[in-house]
Amino acid sequence: MRRSDLGEFEEVVLLAVAALSPNAYTVAIAEELESETGNLVTSGAVHAALQRLEQKGYLRSVWGEATAERGGRRKRLYAVTALGGRVLQEARAVRSRLWDRILPSIRLEWS
């Protein structure tokens, strides 16, 4: 598994799926990312990332039940796979190791 297989946007989409599970669907993921980042996140961008992540084996999806709120349409619900979980753990470990190497005095200079 190569870390370079996961882009920054894909990483936050994967994290949002994990946070929203078992109710992770495109619109909810976009709303979560907008809320967390303060940036506009389109459902189209999220949908494209979800497709890439599913192709890589980091996510799986199933069709949910039809709901009246969606006019009888079903939602595609996403969940992180074991491989996706390992990729997220690896990404977190890399970031943590790098943050740990930054001296506290340097962090104070940023303040």
Summary of the structure (lengths in Angstrom):
residues: 111
radius of gyration: 16.4
end to end distance: 36.3
largest distance: 57.2
contacts: 286
relative contact order: 0.16
helix: 63%
strand: 14%
